[in-house]
Amino acid sequence: MSLLSRVIRKPADFVEHQVHKVKEGIREEVSEKVHKLILVISLAVLMLFAVLFLSIGLAIYFNLLFDSAVSGFFIVAGIYVLLFAILFVIRRKDYLSRKLRQYADLFTKSMY
């Protein structure tokens, strides 16, 4: 190999190496983000099931308490509607968004 071809090849090898390092860094970062996303989705699905079965259990308890077949389900639905209404009213408040952001930061920092 001639001296000229070696001199030309060295910068090209350096650039190829740098591109490979950048690609590997991006691949690792995307992999980490996907891993976190899968974990958060899994936790959310599990919490959804927990809330669902707790709600059904609470509704059945109210049904037994009031000796009715449906009143417990309406009471639990009313609780959810009340929670929704409260959150809907205070959704524009800066306090709620600040607290939710703090909780989200705490949750993500405690995971990793």
Phi and psi in radians as a Rosetta constraint file:
Dihedral C 1 N 2 CA 2 C 2 CIRCULARHARMONIC -1.352 0.35
Dihedral N 2 CA 2 C 2 N 3 CIRCULARHARMONIC 2.831 0.35
Dihedral C 2 N 3 CA 3 C 3 CIRCULARHARMONIC -1.095 0.35
Dihedral N 3 CA 3 C 3 N 4 CIRCULARHARMONIC -0.691 0.35
Dihedral C 3 N 4 CA 4 C 4 CIRCULARHARMONIC -1.125 0.35
Dihedral N 4 CA 4 C 4 N 5 CIRCULARHARMONIC -0.758 0.35
Dihedral C 4 N 5 CA 5 C 5 CIRCULARHARMONIC -1.175 0.35
Dihedral N 5 CA 5 C 5 N 6 CIRCULARHARMONIC -0.609 0.35
Dihedral C 5 N 6 CA 6 C 6 CIRCULARHARMONIC -1.180 0.35
Dihedral N 6 CA 6 C 6 N 7 CIRCULARHARMONIC -0.693 0.35
Dihedral C 6 N 7 CA 7 C 7 CIRCULARHARMONIC -1.143 0.35
Dihedral N 7 CA 7 C 7 N 8 CIRCULARHARMONIC -0.682 0.35
Dihedral C 7 N 8 CA 8 C 8 CIRCULARHARMONIC -1.261 0.35
Dihedral N 8 CA 8 C 8 N 9 CIRCULARHARMONIC -0.622 0.35
Dihedral C 8 N 9 CA 9 C 9 CIRCULARHARMONIC -1.250 0.35
Dihedral N 9 CA 9 C 9 N 10 CIRCULARHARMONIC -0.575 0.35
Dihedral C 9 N 10 CA 10 C 10 CIRCULARHARMONIC -1.045 0.35
Dihedral N 10 CA 10 C 10 N 11 CIRCULARHARMONIC -0.872 0.35
Dihedral C 10 N 11 CA 11 C 11 CIRCULARHARMONIC -1.093 0.35
Dihedral N 11 CA 11 C 11 N 12 CIRCULARHARMONIC -0.618 0.35
Dihedral C 11 N 12 CA 12 C 12 CIRCULARHARMONIC -1.147 0.35
Dihedral N 12 CA 12 C 12 N 13 CIRCULARHARMONIC -0.724 0.35
Dihedral C 12 N 13 CA 13 C 13 CIRCULARHARMONIC -1.102 0.35
Dihedral N 13 CA 13 C 13 N 14 CIRCULARHARMONIC -0.713 0.35
Dihedral C 13 N 14 CA 14 C 14 CIRCULARHARMONIC -1.072 0.35
Dihedral N 14 CA 14 C 14 N 15 CIRCULARHARMONIC -0.781 0.35
Dihedral C 14 N 15 CA 15 C 15 CIRCULARHARMONIC -1.121 0.35
Dihedral N 15 CA 15 C 15 N 16 CIRCULARHARMONIC -0.757 0.35
Dihedral C 15 N 16 CA 16 C 16 CIRCULARHARMONIC -1.070 0.35
Dihedral N 16 CA 16 C 16 N 17 CIRCULARHARMONIC -0.711 0.35
Dihedral C 16 N 17 CA 17 C 17 CIRCULARHARMONIC -1.131 0.35
Dihedral N 17 CA 17 C 17 N 18 CIRCULARHARMONIC -0.749 0.35
Dihedral C 17 N 18 CA 18 C 18 CIRCULARHARMONIC -1.131 0.35
Dihedral N 18 CA 18 C 18 N 19 CIRCULARHARMONIC -0.714 0.35
Dihedral C 18 N 19 CA 19 C 19 CIRCULARHARMONIC -1.095 0.35
Dihedral N 19 CA 19 C 19 N 20 CIRCULARHARMONIC -0.715 0.35
Dihedral C 19 N 20 CA 20 C 20 CIRCULARHARMONIC -1.117 0.35
Dihedral N 20 CA 20 C 20 N 21 CIRCULARHARMONIC -0.713 0.35
Dihedral C 20 N 21 CA 21 C 21 CIRCULARHARMONIC -1.118 0.35
Dihedral N 21 CA 21 C 21 N 22 CIRCULARHARMONIC -0.726 0.35
Dihedral C 21 N 22 CA 22 C 22 CIRCULARHARMONIC -1.142 0.35
Dihedral N 22 CA 22 C 22 N 23 CIRCULARHARMONIC -0.764 0.35
Dihedral C 22 N 23 CA 23 C 23 CIRCULARHARMONIC -1.051 0.35
Dihedral N 23 CA 23 C 23 N 24 CIRCULARHARMONIC -0.757 0.35
Dihedral C 23 N 24 CA 24 C 24 CIRCULARHARMONIC -1.125 0.35
Dihedral N 24 CA 24 C 24 N 25 CIRCULARHARMONIC -0.697 0.35
Dihedral C 24 N 25 CA 25 C 25 CIRCULARHARMONIC -1.106 0.35
Dihedral N 25 CA 25 C 25 N 26 CIRCULARHARMONIC -0.753 0.35
Dihedral C 25 N 26 CA 26 C 26 CIRCULARHARMONIC -1.136 0.35
Dihedral N 26 CA 26 C 26 N 27 CIRCULARHARMONIC -0.738 0.35
Dihedral C 26 N 27 CA 27 C 27 CIRCULARHARMONIC -1.055 0.35
Dihedral N 27 CA 27 C 27 N 28 CIRCULARHARMONIC -0.757 0.35
Dihedral C 27 N 28 CA 28 C 28 CIRCULARHARMONIC -1.151 0.35
Dihedral N 28 CA 28 C 28 N 29 CIRCULARHARMONIC -0.709 0.35
Dihedral C 28 N 29 CA 29 C 29 CIRCULARHARMONIC -1.145 0.35
Dihedral N 29 CA 29 C 29 N 30 CIRCULARHARMONIC -0.767 0.35
Dihedral C 29 N 30 CA 30 C 30 CIRCULARHARMONIC -1.111 0.35
Dihedral N 30 CA 30 C 30 N 31 CIRCULARHARMONIC -0.724 0.35
Dihedral C 30 N 31 CA 31 C 31 CIRCULARHARMONIC -1.070 0.35
Dihedral N 31 CA 31 C 31 N 32 CIRCULARHARMONIC -0.736 0.35
Dihedral C 31 N 32 CA 32 C 32 CIRCULARHARMONIC -1.132 0.35
Dihedral N 32 CA 32 C 32 N 33 CIRCULARHARMONIC -0.745 0.35
Dihedral C 32 N 33 CA 33 C 33 CIRCULARHARMONIC -1.125 0.35
Dihedral N 33 CA 33 C 33 N 34 CIRCULARHARMONIC -0.731 0.35
Dihedral C 33 N 34 CA 34 C 34 CIRCULARHARMONIC -1.117 0.35
Dihedral N 34 CA 34 C 34 N 35 CIRCULARHARMONIC -0.705 0.35
Dihedral C 34 N 35 CA 35 C 35 CIRCULARHARMONIC -1.066 0.35
Dihedral N 35 CA 35 C 35 N 36 CIRCULARHARMONIC -0.797 0.35
Dihedral C 35 N 36 CA 36 C 36 CIRCULARHARMONIC -1.108 0.35
Dihedral N 36 CA 36 C 36 N 37 CIRCULARHARMONIC -0.721 0.35
Dihedral C 36 N 37 CA 37 C 37 CIRCULARHARMONIC -1.106 0.35
Dihedral N 37 CA 37 C 37 N 38 CIRCULARHARMONIC -0.763 0.35
Dihedral C 37 N 38 CA 38 C 38 CIRCULARHARMONIC -1.096 0.35
Dihedral N 38 CA 38 C 38 N 39 CIRCULARHARMONIC -0.711 0.35
Dihedral C 38 N 39 CA 39 C 39 CIRCULARHARMONIC -1.133 0.35
Dihedral N 39 CA 39 C 39 N 40 CIRCULARHARMONIC -0.774 0.35
Dihedral C 39 N 40 CA 40 C 40 CIRCULARHARMONIC -1.143 0.35
Dihedral N 40 CA 40 C 40 N 41 CIRCULARHARMONIC -0.727 0.35
Dihedral C 40 N 41 CA 41 C 41 CIRCULARHARMONIC -1.113 0.35
Dihedral N 41 CA 41 C 41 N 42 CIRCULARHARMONIC -0.728 0.35
Dihedral C 41 N 42 CA 42 C 42 CIRCULARHARMONIC -1.079 0.35
Dihedral N 42 CA 42 C 42 N 43 CIRCULARHARMONIC -0.784 0.35
Dihedral C 42 N 43 CA 43 C 43 CIRCULARHARMONIC -1.112 0.35
Dihedral N 43 CA 43 C 43 N 44 CIRCULARHARMONIC -0.686 0.35
Dihedral C 43 N 44 CA 44 C 44 CIRCULARHARMONIC -1.141 0.35
Dihedral N 44 CA 44 C 44 N 45 CIRCULARHARMONIC -0.716 0.35
Dihedral C 44 N 45 CA 45 C 45 CIRCULARHARMONIC -1.138 0.35
Dihedral N 45 CA 45 C 45 N 46 CIRCULARHARMONIC -0.753 0.35
Dihedral C 45 N 46 CA 46 C 46 CIRCULARHARMONIC -1.097 0.35
Dihedral N 46 CA 46 C 46 N 47 CIRCULARHARMONIC -0.717 0.35
Dihedral C 46 N 47 CA 47 C 47 CIRCULARHARMONIC -1.171 0.35
Dihedral N 47 CA 47 C 47 N 48 CIRCULARHARMONIC -0.623 0.35
Dihedral C 47 N 48 CA 48 C 48 CIRCULARHARMONIC -1.069 0.35
Dihedral N 48 CA 48 C 48 N 49 CIRCULARHARMONIC -0.783 0.35
Dihedral C 48 N 49 CA 49 C 49 CIRCULARHARMONIC -1.111 0.35
Dihedral N 49 CA 49 C 49 N 50 CIRCULARHARMONIC -0.695 0.35
Dihedral C 49 N 50 CA 50 C 50 CIRCULARHARMONIC -1.088 0.35
Dihedral N 50 CA 50 C 50 N 51 CIRCULARHARMONIC -0.802 0.35
Dihedral C 50 N 51 CA 51 C 51 CIRCULARHARMONIC -1.140 0.35
Dihedral N 51 CA 51 C 51 N 52 CIRCULARHARMONIC -0.679 0.35
Dihedral C 51 N 52 CA 52 C 52 CIRCULARHARMONIC -1.066 0.35
Dihedral N 52 CA 52 C 52 N 53 CIRCULARHARMONIC -0.884 0.35
Dihedral C 52 N 53 CA 53 C 53 CIRCULARHARMONIC -1.249 0.35
Dihedral N 53 CA 53 C 53 N 54 CIRCULARHARMONIC -0.581 0.35
Dihedral C 53 N 54 CA 54 C 54 CIRCULARHARMONIC -1.135 0.35
Dihedral N 54 CA 54 C 54 N 55 CIRCULARHARMONIC -0.670 0.35
Dihedral C 54 N 55 CA 55 C 55 CIRCULARHARMONIC -1.145 0.35
Dihedral N 55 CA 55 C 55 N 56 CIRCULARHARMONIC -0.756 0.35
Dihedral C 55 N 56 CA 56 C 56 CIRCULARHARMONIC -1.109 0.35
Dihedral N 56 CA 56 C 56 N 57 CIRCULARHARMONIC -0.741 0.35
Dihedral C 56 N 57 CA 57 C 57 CIRCULARHARMONIC -1.102 0.35
Dihedral N 57 CA 57 C 57 N 58 CIRCULARHARMONIC -0.747 0.35
Dihedral C 57 N 58 CA 58 C 58 CIRCULARHARMONIC -1.126 0.35
Dihedral N 58 CA 58 C 58 N 59 CIRCULARHARMONIC -0.701 0.35
Dihedral C 58 N 59 CA 59 C 59 CIRCULARHARMONIC -1.118 0.35
Dihedral N 59 CA 59 C 59 N 60 CIRCULARHARMONIC -0.734 0.35
Dihedral C 59 N 60 CA 60 C 60 CIRCULARHARMONIC -1.144 0.35
Dihedral N 60 CA 60 C 60 N 61 CIRCULARHARMONIC -0.678 0.35
Dihedral C 60 N 61 CA 61 C 61 CIRCULARHARMONIC -1.067 0.35
Dihedral N 61 CA 61 C 61 N 62 CIRCULARHARMONIC -0.811 0.35
Dihedral C 61 N 62 CA 62 C 62 CIRCULARHARMONIC -1.102 0.35
Dihedral N 62 CA 62 C 62 N 63 CIRCULARHARMONIC -0.636 0.35
Dihedral C 62 N 63 CA 63 C 63 CIRCULARHARMONIC -1.050 0.35
Dihedral N 63 CA 63 C 63 N 64 CIRCULARHARMONIC -0.786 0.35
Dihedral C 63 N 64 CA 64 C 64 CIRCULARHARMONIC -1.183 0.35
Dihedral N 64 CA 64 C 64 N 65 CIRCULARHARMONIC -0.678 0.35
Dihedral C 64 N 65 CA 65 C 65 CIRCULARHARMONIC -1.138 0.35
Dihedral N 65 CA 65 C 65 N 66 CIRCULARHARMONIC -0.709 0.35
Dihedral C 65 N 66 CA 66 C 66 CIRCULARHARMONIC -1.700 0.35
Dihedral N 66 CA 66 C 66 N 67 CIRCULARHARMONIC 0.073 0.35
Dihedral C 66 N 67 CA 67 C 67 CIRCULARHARMONIC 0.915 0.35
Dihedral N 67 CA 67 C 67 N 68 CIRCULARHARMONIC 0.902 0.35
Dihedral C 67 N 68 CA 68 C 68 CIRCULARHARMONIC -2.412 0.35
Dihedral N 68 CA 68 C 68 N 69 CIRCULARHARMONIC 2.746 0.35
Dihedral C 68 N 69 CA 69 C 69 CIRCULARHARMONIC -1.550 0.35
Dihedral N 69 CA 69 C 69 N 70 CIRCULARHARMONIC -0.380 0.35
Dihedral C 69 N 70 CA 70 C 70 CIRCULARHARMONIC -2.274 0.35
Dihedral N 70 CA 70 C 70 N 71 CIRCULARHARMONIC -0.257 0.35
Dihedral C 70 N 71 CA 71 C 71 CIRCULARHARMONIC -1.076 0.35
Dihedral N 71 CA 71 C 71 N 72 CIRCULARHARMONIC -0.604 0.35
Dihedral C 71 N 72 CA 72 C 72 CIRCULARHARMONIC -1.085 0.35
Dihedral N 72 CA 72 C 72 N 73 CIRCULARHARMONIC -0.686 0.35
Dihedral C 72 N 73 CA 73 C 73 CIRCULARHARMONIC -1.185 0.35
Dihedral N 73 CA 73 C 73 N 74 CIRCULARHARMONIC -0.647 0.35
Dihedral C 73 N 74 CA 74 C 74 CIRCULARHARMONIC -1.192 0.35
Dihedral N 74 CA 74 C 74 N 75 CIRCULARHARMONIC -0.646 0.35
Dihedral C 74 N 75 CA 75 C 75 CIRCULARHARMONIC -1.131 0.35
Dihedral N 75 CA 75 C 75 N 76 CIRCULARHARMONIC -0.798 0.35
Dihedral C 75 N 76 CA 76 C 76 CIRCULARHARMONIC -1.132 0.35
Dihedral N 76 CA 76 C 76 N 77 CIRCULARHARMONIC -0.713 0.35
Dihedral C 76 N 77 CA 77 C 77 CIRCULARHARMONIC -1.076 0.35
Dihedral N 77 CA 77 C 77 N 78 CIRCULARHARMONIC -0.705 0.35
Dihedral C 77 N 78 CA 78 C 78 CIRCULARHARMONIC -1.091 0.35
Dihedral N 78 CA 78 C 78 N 79 CIRCULARHARMONIC -0.665 0.35
Dihedral C 78 N 79 CA 79 C 79 CIRCULARHARMONIC -1.085 0.35
Dihedral N 79 CA 79 C 79 N 80 CIRCULARHARMONIC -0.777 0.35
Dihedral C 79 N 80 CA 80 C 80 CIRCULARHARMONIC -1.150 0.35
Dihedral N 80 CA 80 C 80 N 81 CIRCULARHARMONIC -0.689 0.35
Dihedral C 80 N 81 CA 81 C 81 CIRCULARHARMONIC -1.125 0.35
Dihedral N 81 CA 81 C 81 N 82 CIRCULARHARMONIC -0.703 0.35
Dihedral C 81 N 82 CA 82 C 82 CIRCULARHARMONIC -1.113 0.35
Dihedral N 82 CA 82 C 82 N 83 CIRCULARHARMONIC -0.782 0.35
Dihedral C 82 N 83 CA 83 C 83 CIRCULARHARMONIC -1.064 0.35
Dihedral N 83 CA 83 C 83 N 84 CIRCULARHARMONIC -0.732 0.35
Dihedral C 83 N 84 CA 84 C 84 CIRCULARHARMONIC -1.085 0.35
Dihedral N 84 CA 84 C 84 N 85 CIRCULARHARMONIC -0.767 0.35
Dihedral C 84 N 85 CA 85 C 85 CIRCULARHARMONIC -1.115 0.35
Dihedral N 85 CA 85 C 85 N 86 CIRCULARHARMONIC -0.722 0.35
Dihedral C 85 N 86 CA 86 C 86 CIRCULARHARMONIC -1.098 0.35
Dihedral N 86 CA 86 C 86 N 87 CIRCULARHARMONIC -0.817 0.35
Dihedral C 86 N 87 CA 87 C 87 CIRCULARHARMONIC -1.143 0.35
Dihedral N 87 CA 87 C 87 N 88 CIRCULARHARMONIC -0.597 0.35
Dihedral C 87 N 88 CA 88 C 88 CIRCULARHARMONIC -1.155 0.35
Dihedral N 88 CA 88 C 88 N 89 CIRCULARHARMONIC -0.696 0.35
Dihedral C 88 N 89 CA 89 C 89 CIRCULARHARMONIC -1.217 0.35
Dihedral N 89 CA 89 C 89 N 90 CIRCULARHARMONIC -0.702 0.35
Dihedral C 89 N 90 CA 90 C 90 CIRCULARHARMONIC -1.689 0.35
Dihedral N 90 CA 90 C 90 N 91 CIRCULARHARMONIC 0.222 0.35
Dihedral C 90 N 91 CA 91 C 91 CIRCULARHARMONIC -1.140 0.35
Dihedral N 91 CA 91 C 91 N 92 CIRCULARHARMONIC -0.518 0.35
Dihedral C 91 N 92 CA 92 C 92 CIRCULARHARMONIC -1.487 0.35
Dihedral N 92 CA 92 C 92 N 93 CIRCULARHARMONIC -0.175 0.35
Dihedral C 92 N 93 CA 93 C 93 CIRCULARHARMONIC -1.247 0.35
Dihedral N 93 CA 93 C 93 N 94 CIRCULARHARMONIC 2.427 0.35
Dihedral C 93 N 94 CA 94 C 94 CIRCULARHARMONIC -1.184 0.35
Dihedral N 94 CA 94 C 94 N 95 CIRCULARHARMONIC -0.522 0.35
Dihedral C 94 N 95 CA 95 C 95 CIRCULARHARMONIC -1.039 0.35
Dihedral N 95 CA 95 C 95 N 96 CIRCULARHARMONIC -0.796 0.35
Dihedral C 95 N 96 CA 96 C 96 CIRCULARHARMONIC -1.117 0.35
Dihedral N 96 CA 96 C 96 N 97 CIRCULARHARMONIC -0.813 0.35
Dihedral C 96 N 97 CA 97 C 97 CIRCULARHARMONIC -1.153 0.35
Dihedral N 97 CA 97 C 97 N 98 CIRCULARHARMONIC -0.623 0.35
Dihedral C 97 N 98 CA 98 C 98 CIRCULARHARMONIC -1.146 0.35
Dihedral N 98 CA 98 C 98 N 99 CIRCULARHARMONIC -0.771 0.35
Dihedral C 98 N 99 CA 99 C 99 CIRCULARHARMONIC -1.160 0.35
Dihedral N 99 CA 99 C 99 N 100 CIRCULARHARMONIC -0.728 0.35
Dihedral C 99 N 100 CA 100 C 100 CIRCULARHARMONIC -1.110 0.35
Dihedral N 100 CA 100 C 100 N 101 CIRCULARHARMONIC -0.689 0.35
Dihedral C 100 N 101 CA 101 C 101 CIRCULARHARMONIC -1.137 0.35
Dihedral N 101 CA 101 C 101 N 102 CIRCULARHARMONIC -0.716 0.35
Dihedral C 101 N 102 CA 102 C 102 CIRCULARHARMONIC -1.101 0.35
Dihedral N 102 CA 102 C 102 N 103 CIRCULARHARMONIC -0.747 0.35
Dihedral C 102 N 103 CA 103 C 103 CIRCULARHARMONIC -1.133 0.35
Dihedral N 103 CA 103 C 103 N 104 CIRCULARHARMONIC -0.735 0.35
Dihedral C 103 N 104 CA 104 C 104 CIRCULARHARMONIC -1.121 0.35
Dihedral N 104 CA 104 C 104 N 105 CIRCULARHARMONIC -0.719 0.35
Dihedral C 104 N 105 CA 105 C 105 CIRCULARHARMONIC -1.115 0.35
Dihedral N 105 CA 105 C 105 N 106 CIRCULARHARMONIC -0.743 0.35
Dihedral C 105 N 106 CA 106 C 106 CIRCULARHARMONIC -1.103 0.35
Dihedral N 106 CA 106 C 106 N 107 CIRCULARHARMONIC -0.723 0.35
Dihedral C 106 N 107 CA 107 C 107 CIRCULARHARMONIC -1.154 0.35
Dihedral N 107 CA 107 C 107 N 108 CIRCULARHARMONIC -0.781 0.35
Dihedral C 107 N 108 CA 108 C 108 CIRCULARHARMONIC -1.248 0.35
Dihedral N 108 CA 108 C 108 N 109 CIRCULARHARMONIC -0.602 0.35
Dihedral C 108 N 109 CA 109 C 109 CIRCULARHARMONIC -1.252 0.35
Dihedral N 109 CA 109 C 109 N 110 CIRCULARHARMONIC -0.593 0.35
Dihedral C 109 N 110 CA 110 C 110 CIRCULARHARMONIC -1.295 0.35
Dihedral N 110 CA 110 C 110 N 111 CIRCULARHARMONIC -0.419 0.35
Dihedral C 110 N 111 CA 111 C 111 CIRCULARHARMONIC -1.259 0.35
Dihedral N 111 CA 111 C 111 N 112 CIRCULARHARMONIC -0.616 0.35
